């Protein structure tokens, strides 16, 4: 629901994805969490990384992160 808001932008979503990534990674390493939740966190992290990797191929990602001008200087 958080990412489906009308005011969500790619520039806002990527840092949020980073926070989720850190949280899931710490859950996987936390031995006080039951193994079932650790496994669920690992699956969630794998899914998150799948979509995070797809952002590298999106021009809108590079534009939002300020890299578009660096990658395509001849367009401007």
C-alpha positions in Angstrom: 0.0 0.0 0.0 2.9 2.3 0.8 4.3 2.2 -2.7 0.8 2.5 -4.4 0.1 6.0 -3.0 -0.5 8.7 -5.5 2.5 10.7 -4.3 5.0 7.9 -4.3 7.9 8.5 -6.7 10.7 6.3 -7.8 13.2 8.6 -6.0 11.2 7.9 -2.8 10.7 4.2 -3.4 14.3 3.2 -3.9 15.5 4.4 -0.4 12.5 2.6 1.1 13.5 -0.6 -0.7 17.0 -0.1 0.8 15.4 0.1 4.3 13.4 -3.0 3.7 16.5 -4.8 2.4 18.4 -4.0 5.6 15.5 -5.0 7.8 15.1 -8.4 6.1 18.8 -9.0 6.1 19.0 -8.4 9.8 16.0 -10.7 10.5 17.8 -13.5 8.6 20.9 -13.2 10.8 19.0 -12.7 14.1 19.1 -16.0 15.9 16.4 -15.0 18.3 13.8 -15.1 15.5 12.2 -18.4 14.8 13.5 -20.3 11.7 10.2 -20.1 9.9 10.3 -16.2 10.1 13.9 -16.3 9.0 13.0 -18.3 6.0 10.1 -16.0 5.2 12.5 -13.0 5.5 14.9 -14.8 3.1 12.2 -15.3 0.5 11.1 -11.7 0.9 14.7 -10.5 0.4 15.1 -12.7 -2.7 11.9 -11.2 -4.2 12.9 -7.7 -3.3 16.3 -8.2 -4.9 14.7 -9.5 -8.0 12.7 -6.3 -8.4 15.6 -4.1 -7.3 17.8 -5.6 -10.0 15.1 -4.8 -12.6 15.4 -1.1 -11.7 18.9 -1.0 -13.2 17.4 -1.6 -16.7 14.8 1.1 -16.3 15.6 4.6 -17.8 13.2 6.2 -15.3 15.3 4.8 -12.4 18.5 6.4 -13.8 16.7 9.6 -14.4 15.2 9.7 -10.9 18.6 8.9 -9.3 20.4 11.6 -11.4 22.3 9.1 -13.5 20.4 9.6 -16.7 22.6 12.6 -17.7 25.7 10.7 -17.0 24.6 7.7 -19.1 23.1 9.6 -22.0 24.9 13.0 -22.3 24.4 13.1 -26.1 20.7 13.5 -25.6 21.0 16.9 -24.0 
